[in-house]
Amino acid sequence: MRSFLAEVDGNEYVSYRSLAEARRDPDSAVVLSGDYGGTIFLTVPVRLLRCDLATLRTLVSDLDAVTWMSGDLTIATVALERHPVGTGVVGGDGGGLVAEGVWVHPTMVPPELLAQAVDVVLGRRRRPDVALLRRLRQRELLRKKQWRAAHPTRSGLTWDSDIGQPAVPFD
């Protein structure tokens, strides 16, 4: 999505194929997003990153599992892109910002999860607390079920037709 929007606006879009490649550019950043890039969950300059890409994929799965609930890593993604500190990252829900440190979306990431997400990115923990993730997911599932019961569709789909299991199970 961001590459398409950059092209439409006539701006250059730069992404990196590997963490090693991204580390060579001082303006590179990690962008964790959900909803096909529509929601920016978290950003961090690559030079501050202290975990590997597998850990980031688990984290984006966890963030998606308690918000959008798609359960698909083609929808919840880890991107390595050029975004100098102080610049915005295009996305819905206000987009994102690359700050001097870890930036976490103020409303899309549950407040109970914020510090743990930062700790994962900074290498202080491997994953957020799984019991917390389960509680947050159950809370969001209940919220979605109540909203959808109050706003039924005419399609005949069940209330949870677009909800999948977390891409990385809560083990």
DSSP file (Angstrom, degrees, kcal/mol; ACC not computed):
  #  RESIDUE AA STRUCTURE BP1 BP2  ACC     N-H-->O    O-->H-N    N-H-->O    O-->H-N    TCO  KAPPA ALPHA  PHI   PSI    X-CA   Y-CA   Z-CA
    1    1 A M     >        0   0    0      0, 0.0     4,-2.6     0, 0.0     5,-0.2   0.000 360.0 360.0 360.0 -46.3    0.0    0.0    0.0
    2    2 A R  H  >  +     0   0    0      1,-0.2     4,-2.2     2,-0.2     5,-0.2   0.872 360.0  51.3 -65.2 -35.3    2.7    2.5    0.9
    3    3 A S  H  > S+     0   0    0      2,-0.2     4,-2.1     1,-0.2    -1,-0.2   0.913 111.1  48.5 -66.3 -40.3    4.6    1.8   -2.3
    4    4 A F  H  > S+     0   0    0      2,-0.2     4,-2.4     1,-0.2    -2,-0.2   0.934 112.5  47.6 -63.0 -46.9    1.5    2.5   -4.3
    5    5 A L  H  X S+     0   0    0     -4,-2.6     4,-2.1     1,-0.2     6,-0.2   0.873 110.3  52.2 -65.3 -36.9    0.7    5.7   -2.5
    6    6 A A  H  X>S+     0   0    0     -4,-2.2     5,-3.2    -5,-0.2     4,-0.6   0.924 110.5  48.8 -63.3 -43.0    4.2    6.9   -2.9
    7    7 A E  H ><5S+     0   0    0     -4,-2.1     3,-1.0     3,-0.2    -2,-0.2   0.919 110.2  50.7 -62.2 -44.1    4.0    6.3   -6.6
    8    8 A V  H 3<5S+     0   0    0     -4,-2.4    -1,-0.2     1,-0.3    -2,-0.2   0.886 113.8  45.2 -61.0 -39.2    0.7    8.1   -6.9
    9    9 A D  H 3<5S-     0   0    0     -4,-2.1    -1,-0.3    -5,-0.2    -2,-0.2   0.482 116.1-114.7 -83.9  -2.8    2.1   11.1   -5.0
   10   10 A G  T <<5S+     0   0    0     -3,-1.0     2,-0.3    -4,-0.6    -3,-0.2   0.732  70.8 136.5  76.4  21.9    5.3   11.0   -7.1
   11   11 A N      < -     0   0    0     -5,-3.2     2,-0.3    -6,-0.2    -1,-0.3  -0.688  59.2-107.3-101.1 155.4    7.5   10.2   -4.1
   12   12 A E        -     0   0    0     -2,-0.3     2,-0.5    -3,-0.1    -1,-0.0  -0.624  28.7-159.6 -79.2 136.9   10.3    7.6   -3.9
   13   13 A Y        -     0   0    0     -2,-0.3     2,-0.5   -10,-0.1   -10,-0.0  -0.982   8.6-172.5-117.1 127.0    9.5    4.5   -2.0
   14   14 A V        +     0   0    0     -2,-0.5    68,-2.3    68,-0.3     2,-0.3  -0.978   7.9 170.6-124.0 125.0   12.5    2.5   -0.7
   15   15 A S  B     -A   81   0A   0     -2,-0.5     2,-0.4    66,-0.2    66,-0.3  -0.894  23.2-132.9-125.9 161.9   12.2   -0.9    0.9
   16   16 A Y        -     0   0    0     64,-2.6    64,-0.4    -2,-0.3     3,-0.1  -0.894   5.0-147.6-119.1 144.3   14.9   -3.4    1.9
   17   17 A R  S    S+     0   0    0     -2,-0.4     2,-0.3     1,-0.1    -1,-0.1   0.685  82.4  19.2 -82.0 -19.1   15.1   -7.2    1.2
   18   18 A S  S  > S-     0   0    0      1,-0.1     4,-2.2    62,-0.0     5,-0.1  -0.963  73.1-115.9-147.5 161.8   17.0   -8.0    4.4
   19   19 A L  H  > S+     0   0    0     -2,-0.3     4,-2.4     2,-0.2     5,-0.1   0.873 116.7  56.9 -65.0 -37.2   17.9   -6.6    7.7
   20   20 A A  H  > S+     0   0    0      2,-0.2     4,-0.6     1,-0.2    -1,-0.2   0.919 108.6  46.3 -60.6 -43.7   21.6   -6.5    6.7
   21   21 A E  H >4 S+     0   0    0      1,-0.2     3,-1.0     2,-0.2     4,-0.3   0.919 112.5  50.0 -64.6 -43.7   20.7   -4.3    3.7
   22   22 A A  H >< S+     0   0    0     -4,-2.2     3,-1.7     1,-0.2     6,-0.3   0.866 101.8  62.3 -63.6 -36.5   18.5   -2.0    5.9
   23   23 A R  H 3< S+     0   0    0     -4,-2.4    -1,-0.2     1,-0.3    -2,-0.2   0.716  94.0  64.0 -64.3 -19.3   21.3   -1.7    8.5
   24   24 A R  T << S+     0   0    0     -3,-1.0    -1,-0.3    -4,-0.6    -2,-0.2   0.630  93.6  69.5 -78.1 -13.1   23.5    0.0    5.8
   25   25 A D    X   -     0   0    0     -3,-1.7     3,-1.9    -4,-0.3    21,-0.1  -0.925  69.1-155.9-109.3 116.6   21.0    2.9    5.5
   26   26 A P  T 3  S+     0   0    0      0, 0.0    21,-0.2     0, 0.0    -1,-0.1   0.669  95.1  56.5 -65.1 -13.8   20.9    5.3    8.5
   27   27 A D  T 3  S+     0   0    0     57,-0.1    56,-2.6    18,-0.1     2,-0.2   0.221  81.7 119.0 -99.8  14.4   17.4    6.3    7.5
   28   28 A S  E <   -B   82   0A   0     -3,-1.9    18,-1.8    -6,-0.3    19,-0.4  -0.503  39.7-176.8 -82.3 151.3   16.0    2.8    7.5
   29   29 A A  E     -BC  81  45A   0     52,-3.0    52,-2.4    16,-0.3     2,-0.4  -0.975  26.8-122.6-143.3 154.7   13.1    1.8    9.8
   30   30 A V  E     -BC  80  44A   0     14,-3.1    14,-1.5    -2,-0.3     2,-0.5  -0.852  26.4-166.1 -94.9 134.8   11.1   -1.2   10.8
   31   31 A V  E     -BC  79  43A   0     48,-2.7    48,-2.5    -2,-0.4     2,-0.5  -0.978   5.0-166.4-125.4 117.3    7.3   -0.8   10.3
   32   32 A L  E     +BC  78  42A   0     10,-2.9     9,-2.4    -2,-0.5    10,-1.7  -0.908  23.9 166.3-100.7 125.4    4.9   -3.3   11.9
   33   33 A S  E     -BC  77  40A   0     44,-2.4    44,-2.1    -2,-0.5     2,-0.2  -0.933  24.1-159.2-140.3 161.1    1.4   -3.0   10.4
   34   34 A G  E   > + C   0  39A   0      5,-2.5     5,-2.4    -2,-0.3     3,-0.5  -0.729  69.0  49.3-125.3 177.2   -1.9   -4.7   10.2
   35   35 A D  T > 5S-     0   0    0      1,-0.2     3,-1.7    -2,-0.2    -1,-0.2   0.916 133.8 -54.9  56.1  48.1   -4.9   -4.4    7.8
   36   36 A Y  T 3 5S-     0   0    0     39,-1.3    -1,-0.2     1,-0.3    40,-0.1   0.826 111.4 -45.0  56.6  35.4   -2.7   -4.7    4.7
   37   37 A G  T 3 5S+     0   0    0     38,-0.7    -1,-0.3    -3,-0.5    -2,-0.2   0.409 115.4 116.0  90.4  -1.5   -0.6   -1.8    5.9
   38   38 A G  T < 5S+     0   0    0     -3,-1.7    54,-2.7    -4,-0.4     2,-0.5   0.776  73.2  46.1 -72.6 -26.8   -3.6    0.3    6.8
   39   39 A T  E   <S-Cd  34  92A   0     -5,-2.4    -5,-2.5    52,-0.2     2,-0.8  -0.971  73.9-150.8-120.2 120.4   -2.8    0.3   10.5
   40   40 A I  E     +C   33   0A   0     52,-0.6    -7,-0.3    -2,-0.5    68,-0.2  -0.806  17.5 177.0 -89.1 113.1    0.7    1.1   11.7
   41   41 A F  E     -     0   0A   0     -9,-2.4    64,-2.6    -2,-0.8     2,-0.3   0.895  61.4  -9.8 -80.1 -43.0    1.2   -0.7   15.0
   42   42 A L  E     -CE  32 104A   0    -10,-1.7   -10,-2.9    62,-0.2     2,-0.3  -0.996  53.5-167.7-160.4 145.4    4.9    0.2   15.7
   43   43 A T  E     +CE  31 103A   0     60,-2.4    60,-2.6    -2,-0.3   -12,-0.2  -0.968   9.1 170.6-135.5 156.3    8.0    1.7   14.2
   44   44 A V  E     -C   30   0A   0    -14,-1.5   -14,-3.1    -2,-0.3    58,-0.2  -0.918  41.0-104.8-159.5 137.0   11.6    1.9   15.2
   45   45 A P  E >>  -C   29   0A   0      0, 0.0     3,-2.0     0, 0.0     4,-0.6  -0.441  35.1-125.6 -58.9 137.0   14.8    3.0   13.4
   46   46 A V  G >4 S+     0   0    0    -18,-1.8     3,-1.4     1,-0.3   -17,-0.1   0.850 107.5  65.0 -56.3 -36.4   16.6   -0.1   12.3
   47   47 A R  G 34 S+     0   0    0    -19,-0.4    -1,-0.3     1,-0.3   -18,-0.1   0.714 104.1  47.0 -62.6 -18.4   19.8    1.0   14.1
   48   48 A L  G <4 S+     0   0    0     -3,-2.0    -1,-0.3    53,-0.1    -2,-0.2   0.550  85.2 114.7 -96.8  -9.5   17.9    0.7   17.4
   49   49 A L    <<  +     0   0    0     -3,-1.4    73,-0.2    -4,-0.6    72,-0.1  -0.393  36.6 177.2 -66.3 133.2   16.5   -2.7   16.7
   50   50 A R        +     0   0    0     71,-2.6     2,-0.3    -2,-0.1    72,-0.1   0.073  56.3  66.0-126.9  23.1   17.8   -5.4   19.1
   51   51 A C  S    S-     0   0    0     70,-0.3     2,-0.1    73,-0.0    70,-0.1  -0.865  79.7-105.0-134.8 171.9   15.8   -8.5   17.9
   52   52 A D     >  -     0   0    0     -2,-0.3     4,-1.7     1,-0.1     3,-0.1  -0.408  34.0-102.5 -95.0 173.5   15.6  -10.5   14.8
   53   53 A L  H  > S+     0   0    0      1,-0.2     4,-2.4     2,-0.2     5,-0.2   0.841 119.1  58.3 -65.7 -33.9   13.0  -10.6   12.0
   54   54 A A  H  > S+     0   0    0      1,-0.2     4,-1.9     2,-0.2    -1,-0.2   0.913 106.8  48.7 -61.8 -41.0   11.5  -13.9   13.3
   55   55 A T  H  > S+     0   0    0      1,-0.2     4,-2.3     2,-0.2    -1,-0.2   0.890 110.5  51.1 -65.0 -39.1   10.8  -12.2   16.6
   56   56 A L  H  X S+     0   0    0     -4,-1.7     4,-2.8     2,-0.2     5,-0.2   0.878 107.3  53.3 -65.8 -37.4    9.3   -9.2   14.8
   57   57 A R  H  X S+     0   0    0     -4,-2.4     4,-1.9     2,-0.2    -1,-0.2   0.894 110.0  48.1 -64.9 -38.2    7.0  -11.5   12.8
   58   58 A T  H  X S+     0   0    0     -4,-1.9     4,-2.5     2,-0.2    -2,-0.2   0.924 112.0  50.0 -65.1 -43.1    5.8  -13.1   16.1
   59   59 A L  H  X S+     0   0    0     -4,-2.3     4,-2.8     2,-0.2    -2,-0.2   0.924 110.5  47.9 -63.2 -44.7    5.2   -9.6   17.5
   60   60 A V  H  X S+     0   0    0     -4,-2.8     4,-2.5     1,-0.2    -1,-0.2   0.879 111.4  51.9 -66.1 -34.7    3.2   -8.4   14.6
   61   61 A S  H  X S+     0   0    0     -4,-1.9     4,-2.5    -5,-0.2    -1,-0.2   0.924 110.9  48.2 -61.9 -43.5    1.2  -11.6   14.7
   62   62 A D  H  X S+     0   0    0     -4,-2.5     4,-1.0     2,-0.2    -2,-0.2   0.918 112.0  48.2 -63.5 -44.1    0.5  -10.9   18.4
   63   63 A L  H  < S+     0   0    0     -4,-2.8     3,-0.5     1,-0.2     4,-0.3   0.909 114.8  45.8 -64.0 -41.3   -0.5   -7.3   17.8
   64   64 A D  H ><>S+     0   0    0     -4,-2.5     5,-3.7     1,-0.2     3,-1.3   0.885 105.8  60.9 -66.3 -38.4   -2.8   -8.4   15.0
   65   65 A A  H 3<5S+     0   0    0     -4,-2.5    -1,-0.2     1,-0.3    -2,-0.2   0.732 110.4  40.3 -64.0 -22.6   -4.3  -11.2   17.0
   66   66 A V  T 3<5S+     0   0    0     -4,-1.0    -1,-0.3    -3,-0.5    -2,-0.2   0.358 129.9  24.2-107.9   5.1   -5.5   -8.7   19.7
   67   67 A T  T < 5S+     0   0    0     -3,-1.3    -3,-0.2    -4,-0.3    -2,-0.1   0.515 134.5  12.2-127.3 -78.7   -6.7   -6.0   17.2
   68   68 A W  T   5S-     0   0    0     -5,-0.2    -3,-0.2    -4,-0.1    -4,-0.1   0.814  78.1-155.5 -78.8 -31.5   -7.6   -7.0   13.6
   69   69 A M      < +     0   0    0     -5,-3.7    95,-2.5    -6,-0.1    -4,-0.2   0.784  44.5 137.9  65.3  31.1   -7.7  -10.7   14.3
   70   70 A S        -     0   0    0     93,-0.2    95,-0.2    -6,-0.2     3,-0.1   0.861  48.1-150.6 -76.3 -33.7   -7.0  -11.7   10.7
   71   71 A G        +     0   0    0     93,-0.2     2,-0.4     1,-0.2    94,-0.2   0.727  56.8 114.8  73.2  21.3   -4.5  -14.4   11.7
   72   72 A D    >>  -     0   0    0     92,-0.1     4,-2.2     1,-0.1     3,-1.5  -0.983  58.7-152.5-133.1 124.8   -2.6  -14.0    8.4
   73   73 A L  T 34 S+     0   0    0     -2,-0.4     5,-0.2     1,-0.3    -1,-0.1   0.402  97.1  65.0 -79.7   5.2    1.0  -12.7    8.0
   74   74 A T  T 34 S+     0   0    0      3,-0.1    -1,-0.3     1,-0.0     3,-0.1   0.582 110.9  38.1 -90.0 -13.9    0.2  -11.4    4.5
   75   75 A I  T <4 S+     0   0    0     -3,-1.5   -39,-1.3     1,-0.3   -38,-0.7   0.798 118.6  48.2 -99.0 -41.7   -2.2   -8.9    6.3
   76   76 A A  S  < S+     0   0    0     -4,-2.2     2,-0.3   -42,-0.2    -1,-0.3  -0.914  87.1 179.2-101.7 116.0   -0.1   -8.2    9.4
   77   77 A T  E     - B   0  33A   0    -44,-2.1   -44,-2.4    -2,-0.6     2,-0.5  -0.807  37.1-141.6-128.9 158.4    3.4   -7.4    8.1
   78   78 A V  E     - B   0  32A   0     -2,-0.3     2,-0.4   -46,-0.2   -46,-0.2  -0.982  31.0-174.8-111.3 122.9    7.0   -6.5    9.0
   79   79 A A  E     - B   0  31A   0    -48,-2.5   -48,-2.7    -2,-0.5     2,-0.6  -0.941  22.0-152.2-122.8 144.5    8.5   -4.0    6.5
   80   80 A L  E     + B   0  30A   0    -64,-0.4   -64,-2.6    -2,-0.4     2,-0.3  -0.962  38.6 154.2-112.4 111.8   12.0   -2.6    6.3
   81   81 A E  E     -AB  15  29A   0    -52,-2.4   -52,-3.0    -2,-0.6     2,-0.7  -0.877  50.3 -96.1-137.9 162.9   11.7    0.8    4.6
   82   82 A R  E     + B   0  28A   0    -68,-2.3   -68,-0.3    -2,-0.3   -54,-0.2  -0.768  55.0 144.8 -84.7 116.4   13.4    4.2    4.3
   83   83 A H        -     0   0    0    -56,-2.6     3,-0.1    -2,-0.7     4,-0.1  -0.780  39.2-142.0-148.8 100.3   11.8    6.6    6.8
   84   84 A P    >   -     0   0    0      0, 0.0     3,-1.9     0, 0.0    14,-0.3  -0.255  40.2 -82.5 -60.9 153.0   14.1    9.1    8.4
   85   85 A V  T 3  S+     0   0    0      1,-0.3    14,-0.2   -57,-0.1     3,-0.1  -0.309 119.3  31.5 -54.0 135.0   13.5    9.9   12.1
   86   86 A G  T 3  S+     0   0    0     12,-3.9     2,-0.3     1,-0.4    -1,-0.3   0.360  95.3 113.6  95.5  -4.1   10.8   12.6   12.3
   87   87 A T    <   -     0   0    0     -3,-1.9    11,-2.8    11,-0.3    -1,-0.4  -0.677  62.8-118.5-101.0 157.1    8.9   11.5    9.3
   88   88 A G  E     -F   97   0B   0     -2,-0.3     2,-0.5     9,-0.2     9,-0.3  -0.459  11.9-138.5 -87.4 162.0    5.4   10.0    9.1
   89   89 A V  E     -F   96   0B   0      7,-2.2     7,-2.4    -2,-0.1   -49,-0.1  -0.990  28.4-118.7-121.1 121.5    4.4    6.6    7.8
   90   90 A V        +     0   0    0     -2,-0.5     2,-0.3     5,-0.2   -88,-0.1  -0.328  57.9 118.8 -63.3 134.8    1.2    6.5    5.7
   91   91 A G        -     0   0    0      5,-0.1     3,-0.3   -51,-0.1   -52,-0.2  -0.931  60.5 -85.9 179.3 164.6   -1.6    4.4    7.1
   92   92 A G  B >  S+d   39   0A   0    -54,-2.7     3,-2.0    -2,-0.3   -52,-0.6  -0.108 101.8  48.8 -71.3-180.0   -5.1    4.5    8.4
   93   93 A D  T 3  S-     0   0    0      1,-0.3    -1,-0.2   -54,-0.1    14,-0.2   0.821 144.1 -48.6  55.2  33.0   -5.9    5.4   12.0
   94   94 A G  T 3  S-     0   0    0     -3,-0.3    -1,-0.3    11,-0.0    -2,-0.2   0.396  86.4-116.7  91.3  -3.0   -3.6    8.4   11.8
   95   95 A G    <   -     0   0    0     -3,-2.0     2,-0.2   -57,-0.3    -5,-0.2  -0.337  40.5 -79.7  70.4-153.9   -0.7    6.5   10.3
   96   96 A G  E     -F   89   0B   0     -7,-2.4    -7,-2.2     9,-0.1     2,-0.3  -0.805  27.1-135.8-140.4 179.9    2.6    6.3   12.1
   97   97 A L  E     -F   88   0B   0     -9,-0.3     2,-0.8    -2,-0.2    -9,-0.2  -0.998  13.1-135.8-142.1 139.0    5.7    8.2   13.0
   98   98 A V        +     0   0    0    -11,-2.8   -12,-3.9    -2,-0.3   -11,-0.3  -0.890  38.3 176.2 -96.3 113.7    9.4    7.2   13.0
   99   99 A A        -     0   0    0     -2,-0.8     2,-1.9     2,-0.4     4,-0.1  -0.534  47.9 -88.5-108.2 173.6   10.7    8.7   16.2
  100  100 A E  S    S+     0   0    0     -2,-0.2     2,-0.3   -56,-0.1   -56,-0.0  -0.620 111.7  10.6 -82.5  79.7   14.1    8.5   17.9
  101  101 A G  S    S-     0   0    0     -2,-1.9     2,-0.6     2,-0.0    -2,-0.4  -0.928 118.8 -32.5 141.6-165.6   13.1    5.3   19.7
  102  102 A V        -     0   0    0     -2,-0.3     2,-0.5   -58,-0.2   -58,-0.2  -0.784  54.0-160.1 -90.4 123.9   10.2    2.9   19.5
  103  103 A W  E     -E   43   0A   0    -60,-2.6   -60,-2.4    -2,-0.6     2,-0.4  -0.903   7.7-170.9-103.1 131.4    6.9    4.5   18.4
  104  104 A V  E     -E   42   0A   0     -2,-0.5   -62,-0.2   -62,-0.2   -63,-0.1  -0.979  34.7-101.3-123.8 135.3    3.7    2.6   19.2
  105  105 A H     >  -     0   0    0    -64,-2.6     4,-1.1    -2,-0.4    -9,-0.1  -0.302  29.8-140.8 -55.9 128.0    0.3    3.5   17.9
  106  106 A P  T  4 S+     0   0    0      0, 0.0    -1,-0.2     0, 0.0     8,-0.1   0.701  91.8  20.4 -70.8 -19.8   -1.5    5.3   20.8
  107  107 A T  T  4 S+     0   0    0    -14,-0.2    -2,-0.1     3,-0.1   -14,-0.0   0.658 118.2  56.4-120.6 -22.8   -4.9    3.8   20.2
  108  108 A M  T  4 S+     0   0    0    -68,-0.2   -67,-0.1   -15,-0.1   -69,-0.0   0.801  98.1  64.1 -83.7 -28.0   -4.5    0.6   18.1
  109  109 A V  S  < S-     0   0    0     -4,-1.1     5,-0.1   -68,-0.1    -1,-0.1  -0.858  96.9-114.3 -95.9 122.4   -2.1   -1.2   20.5
  110  110 A P    >>  -     0   0    0      0, 0.0     3,-2.0     0, 0.0     4,-0.9  -0.266  20.7-126.0 -55.4 137.4   -3.8   -1.9   23.9
  111  111 A P  H 3> S+     0   0    0      0, 0.0     4,-0.5     0, 0.0     3,-0.4   0.809 108.9  61.2 -57.2 -31.9   -2.1    0.1   26.7
  112  112 A E  H 34 S+     0   0    0      1,-0.2     4,-0.3     2,-0.1    20,-0.0   0.723 109.6  43.1 -66.2 -19.7   -1.5   -3.1   28.7
  113  113 A L  H <> S+     0   0    0     -3,-2.0     4,-2.3     2,-0.1    -1,-0.2   0.601  89.5  89.0-100.8 -15.6    0.7   -4.4   25.8
  114  114 A L  H  X S+     0   0    0     -4,-0.9     4,-2.1    -3,-0.4     5,-0.2   0.911  89.0  43.4 -55.0 -55.8    2.6   -1.3   24.9
  115  115 A A  H  X S+     0   0    0     -4,-0.5     4,-2.3     1,-0.2    -1,-0.2   0.873 114.5  51.2 -62.2 -37.9    5.6   -1.7   27.3
  116  116 A Q  H  > S+     0   0    0     -4,-0.3     4,-1.8     2,-0.2    -1,-0.2   0.878 107.9  52.1 -68.6 -36.4    6.0   -5.4   26.5
  117  117 A A  H  X S+     0   0    0     -4,-2.3     4,-2.0     2,-0.2    -2,-0.2   0.920 110.4  48.6 -63.6 -43.1    6.0   -4.6   22.7
  118  118 A V  H  X S+     0   0    0     -4,-2.1     4,-2.2     1,-0.2    -2,-0.2   0.916 108.7  54.0 -61.5 -43.3    8.8   -2.1   23.2
  119  119 A D  H  <>S+     0   0    0     -4,-2.3     5,-2.8     1,-0.2     6,-1.0   0.857 106.8  52.0 -61.4 -35.3   10.7   -4.6   25.3
  120  120 A V  H ><5S+     0   0    0     -4,-1.8     3,-1.6     4,-0.2    -1,-0.2   0.953 110.5  47.1 -64.4 -48.8   10.5   -7.2   22.4
  121  121 A V  H 3<5S+     0   0    0     -4,-2.0   -71,-2.6     1,-0.3   -70,-0.3   0.856 112.7  49.7 -61.7 -36.1   11.8   -4.7   19.9
  122  122 A L  T 3<5S-     0   0    0     -4,-2.2    -1,-0.3   -73,-0.2    -2,-0.2   0.332 117.1-112.8 -88.9   8.0   14.7   -3.6   22.2
  123  123 A G  T < 5S+     0   0    0     -3,-1.6    -3,-0.2     2,-0.2    -2,-0.1   0.655  83.8 120.0  76.1  16.4   15.6   -7.3   22.9
  124  124 A R  S   <S+     0   0    0     -5,-2.8     2,-0.3    -6,-0.2    -4,-0.2   0.594  82.0  13.7 -89.9 -11.4   14.6   -7.3   26.5
  125  125 A R        -     0   0    0     -6,-1.0    -2,-0.2    -5,-0.1    -1,-0.2  -0.975  64.7-134.4-156.0 156.8   12.1  -10.1   26.0
  126  126 A R  S    S-     0   0    0     -2,-0.3   -67,-0.1     1,-0.3    -1,-0.1   0.799  85.4  -6.7 -83.3 -30.7   11.3  -12.6   23.3
  127  127 A R  S    S-     0   0    0    -69,-0.0    -1,-0.3   -68,-0.0     3,-0.1  -0.987  78.9 -90.6-160.9 150.7    7.5  -12.2   23.3
  128  128 A P        -     0   0    0      0, 0.0     2,-0.1     0, 0.0   -15,-0.1  -0.276  67.7 -73.5 -60.6 158.8    4.7  -10.4   25.2
  129  129 A D     >  -     0   0    0      1,-0.2     4,-2.2     2,-0.1     5,-0.1  -0.356  41.3-146.4 -56.9 122.6    3.2  -12.4   28.1
  130  130 A V  H  > S+     0   0    0      1,-0.2     4,-2.5     2,-0.2     5,-0.2   0.849  97.0  56.1 -66.5 -35.6    1.0  -15.1   26.5
  131  131 A A  H  > S+     0   0    0      2,-0.2     4,-2.1     1,-0.2    -1,-0.2   0.905 108.9  48.3 -63.0 -39.9   -1.6  -14.9   29.3
  132  132 A L  H  > S+     0   0    0      2,-0.2     4,-2.8     1,-0.2     5,-0.2   0.926 109.6  52.2 -64.1 -44.7   -2.0  -11.2   28.6
  133  133 A L  H  X S+     0   0    0     -4,-2.2     4,-2.4     1,-0.2    -2,-0.2   0.911 109.0  50.3 -58.4 -42.8   -2.3  -11.8   24.9
  134  134 A R  H  X S+     0   0    0     -4,-2.5     4,-2.5     2,-0.2    -1,-0.2   0.929 111.8  47.7 -61.4 -45.1   -5.1  -14.4   25.5
  135  135 A R  H  X S+     0   0    0     -4,-2.1     4,-2.3     1,-0.2    -2,-0.2   0.925 113.1  47.7 -62.5 -44.6   -7.0  -12.0   27.8
  136  136 A L  H  X S+     0   0    0     -4,-2.8     4,-2.2     2,-0.2    -1,-0.2   0.889 112.1  50.0 -64.9 -38.7   -6.7   -9.1   25.3
  137  137 A R  H  X S+     0   0    0     -4,-2.4     4,-2.9    -5,-0.2    -2,-0.2   0.926 110.8  48.8 -66.0 -44.6   -7.8  -11.4   22.4
  138  138 A Q  H  X S+     0   0    0     -4,-2.5     4,-2.3     1,-0.2    -2,-0.2   0.906 111.0  51.1 -61.6 -40.9  -10.9  -12.6   24.4
  139  139 A R  H  X S+     0   0    0     -4,-2.3     4,-2.1     1,-0.2    -1,-0.2   0.921 113.2  44.8 -62.1 -44.1  -11.8   -9.0   25.3
  140  140 A E  H  X S+     0   0    0     -4,-2.2     4,-2.8     2,-0.2     5,-0.2   0.884 110.6  53.8 -70.3 -38.0  -11.6   -7.9   21.6
  141  141 A L  H  X S+     0   0    0     -4,-2.9     4,-2.6     2,-0.2    -2,-0.2   0.925 110.5  47.4 -60.0 -43.6  -13.5  -11.0   20.4
  142  142 A L  H  X S+     0   0    0     -4,-2.3     4,-2.5     2,-0.2    -2,-0.2   0.918 111.8  50.4 -63.4 -43.5  -16.3  -10.1   22.8
  143  143 A R  H  X S+     0   0    0     -4,-2.1     4,-2.3     1,-0.2    -2,-0.2   0.930 113.0  45.9 -60.7 -46.0  -16.3   -6.5   21.7
  144  144 A K  H  X S+     0   0    0     -4,-2.8     4,-2.9     2,-0.2     5,-0.2   0.908 112.0  51.1 -64.2 -42.2  -16.5   -7.5   18.0
  145  145 A K  H  X S+     0   0    0     -4,-2.6     4,-2.1    -5,-0.2    -2,-0.2   0.924 111.8  46.9 -62.5 -43.9  -19.2  -10.0   18.7
  146  146 A Q  H  X S+     0   0    0     -4,-2.5     4,-1.6     2,-0.2    -1,-0.2   0.919 114.6  46.7 -64.2 -43.5  -21.4   -7.5   20.5
  147  147 A W  H  X S+     0   0    0     -4,-2.3     4,-1.0     1,-0.2    -2,-0.2   0.934 114.2  46.9 -64.0 -45.7  -20.9   -4.8   17.9
  148  148 A R  H  < S+     0   0    0     -4,-2.9    -1,-0.2     1,-0.2    -2,-0.2   0.830 108.5  54.9 -69.9 -30.7  -21.6   -7.2   15.0
  149  149 A A  H  < S+     0   0    0     -4,-2.1    -1,-0.2    -5,-0.2    -2,-0.2   0.870 111.1  46.3 -65.8 -35.4  -24.7   -8.6   16.8
  150  150 A A  H  < S+     0   0    0     -4,-1.6    -1,-0.2     1,-0.2    -2,-0.2   0.650 121.1  39.0 -79.7 -15.3  -26.0   -5.0   17.0
  151  151 A H  S  < S-     0   0    0     -4,-1.0    -1,-0.2    -3,-0.1    -2,-0.1  -0.551  82.7-173.3-133.1  67.0  -25.1   -4.3   13.4
  152  152 A P        -     0   0    0      0, 0.0     2,-0.2     0, 0.0    -3,-0.1  -0.244  16.2-132.5 -66.3 150.6  -25.9   -7.4   11.4
  153  153 A T        -     0   0    0      4,-0.2     3,-0.4    -5,-0.1     6,-0.0  -0.567   9.4-132.7 -95.3 164.9  -25.0   -7.7    7.7
  154  154 A R  S    S+     0   0    0     -2,-0.2    -1,-0.1     1,-0.2     0, 0.0   0.421  90.8  86.6 -92.8  -0.3  -27.3   -8.8    4.9
  155  155 A S  S    S-     0   0    0      1,-0.1    -1,-0.2     2,-0.1     3,-0.1   0.717  93.3-127.9 -75.7 -20.1  -24.6  -11.1    3.6
  156  156 A G        +     0   0    0     -3,-0.4     2,-0.1     1,-0.3    -1,-0.1   0.472  59.3 142.9  85.1   0.4  -25.5  -14.1    5.8
  157  157 A L        -     0   0    0      1,-0.1    -1,-0.3     2,-0.1    -4,-0.2  -0.414  56.7-105.5 -71.8 151.2  -21.9  -14.5    7.0
  158  158 A T    >   -     0   0    0      1,-0.1     3,-1.7    -3,-0.1     4,-0.2  -0.331  33.1-105.9 -71.2 161.4  -21.4  -15.4   10.6
  159  159 A W  T 3  S+     0   0    0      1,-0.3     3,-0.3     2,-0.1    -1,-0.1   0.779 119.9  41.8 -60.5 -27.3  -20.1  -12.7   12.9
  160  160 A D  T >  S+     0   0    0      1,-0.2     3,-1.7     2,-0.1    -1,-0.3   0.085  74.4 119.5-109.7  23.8  -16.6  -14.2   13.0
  161  161 A S  T <  S+     0   0    0     -3,-1.7    -1,-0.2     1,-0.3    -2,-0.1   0.771  81.8  42.5 -62.6 -26.0  -16.2  -15.1    9.3
  162  162 A D  T 3  S+     0   0    0     -3,-0.3     2,-0.5    -4,-0.2    -1,-0.3   0.287  93.6  99.7-102.6  10.0  -13.2  -12.8    8.9
  163  163 A I    <   -     0   0    0     -3,-1.7     2,-0.2   -92,-0.0   -93,-0.2  -0.859  49.8-179.7-103.4 126.1  -11.5  -13.8   12.2
  164  164 A G        -     0   0    0    -95,-2.5   -93,-0.2    -2,-0.5   -92,-0.1  -0.686  34.6 -88.9-115.8 170.9   -8.7  -16.3   12.1
  165  165 A Q        -     0   0    0     -2,-0.2    -1,-0.1   -94,-0.2  -100,-0.0  -0.429  61.6 -81.6 -71.6 153.8   -6.4  -17.9   14.6
  166  166 A P        -     0   0    0      0, 0.0    -1,-0.1     0, 0.0  -104,-0.1  -0.291  34.1-129.1 -54.7 140.8   -3.2  -16.0   15.4
  167  167 A A  S    S+     0   0    0      1,-0.2  -109,-0.1  -106,-0.2    -2,-0.1   0.860 106.5  40.5 -61.5 -35.3   -0.5  -16.7   12.8
  168  168 A V  S    S-     0   0    0   -110,-0.2    -1,-0.2  -111,-0.1  -103,-0.1  -0.952 102.3-125.9-113.3 109.4    1.8  -17.6   15.7
  169  169 A P        -     0   0    0      0, 0.0     2,-1.9     0, 0.0    -2,-0.1  -0.094  18.8-111.1 -56.6 151.1   -0.1  -19.6   18.3
  170  170 A F              0   0    0      1,-0.2   -36,-0.0   -40,-0.0    -2,-0.0  -0.565 360.0 360.0 -81.3  75.1   -0.2  -18.4   21.9
  171  171 A D              0   0    0     -2,-1.9    -1,-0.2     0, 0.0   -41,-0.0   0.404 360.0 360.0 -99.8 360.0    1.9  -21.3   23.2
